[in-house]
Amino acid sequence: MSDEAARAELLRLRASIDNIDAALIFLLAERFRATQQVGHLKADHEMPASDPKREEQQVARLRALAEEAHLDPEFAEKWFNFVVAEVIRHHTEAAEGR
């Protein structure tokens, strides 16, 4: 492969990555809209912000999905824990705002 062809391939791959990143951001925004609704529902009914049993089930499910997708299950779990921490923060704020 020539240097020019390699540069063209690099640009093509980077454009694909940029599109995937954009899709991920919009999917995360949609996910957080849904979890904000959950947070308001929990706050309205004085339910705890965290649901450890649900989180445990989700970790197992996402680890299995990651393996199926040939993604490191540890990474999938770290991502989930990061997102859940933010969700719990939102839920706690919603409860405190009631």
N, C-alpha and C positions, 0 to 999 in steps of 0.2 A: 504494500500500500504506500503510495506516495505521501509526502508531507501534506500536500494540498488535499488529498483525499482524506487523510487522517483528520485534518482541521475541519473539513466539511462533516465528517462523521461525528466529531466531537460536538460541533454546533447542533447537529440533529439530536444527539443524545441529550444534550443540555436543554434543548427546547422541550423534549419529552419529559425530562425531570421537572422543568418549570411548570408544565401542564399538570403533572401529578401533584406537585406541591400545592398548586392552586386548588385542585380538587380536594385535597386533604383539608385545607383551611376551610373550605365551604362545608365539607362533611363535619368537621369539628364544630363549626358554628351551629349547624343543624342539631348535632348531638347536645350541645349546651343549651339550645332552646328547649329541647325535650327535658333535659335534667333540671332546668329552671322551673318548668311546670311541676316536676316531681317535688322539687324543693318547696314550692308554694303549697302544694297539697299536703306535704308532711308538716309544714309550719301551721297550716290551718287546722290540722288535726292533732297537733302536738306529738308528732311521731319523731323518733330520733333521726338526726341528719345522716347517720351512718347505718348501714345494714350489713354487718360482717358476713352473715350467711350468704346473702346475695353476692357480695363481693367475692367470696370464696368460690361460688359456683361460676361466676364470670371469669375468674382467673383460670379455672380448669377448662372452661369452654374456649377461651381465647388461646390458651397454650396449645390445645388440640388443633384449633384452626391454624395457628402459626406453624405447627409441624406439618400440617397438610399443605400449607402454602410454601413450605421450605424457607420459613423465617425462623430465626432463633426464638424459641419459646421464652427464654429469659428476657429478651428484648421486649417481646409482647407484654409480658407481665410488668416490666418496668414502666412501659408506656401506660398501661392500664392504671397502675398505682399512681402515676403522676397525674393522670386525668381525674381519677377518683378523689385525690387530695383536693384538687381545685373544685370539684363538684361539692364535696363536703363543706368546703369553705363557703361556697355560695349558699348551700342549704342552711348552714349555721347563721349566716347573715340574714337570710330570709326569716328564720325563726326569731332572731333578735329584733327584727324590724316589725314584728307583729305586736 
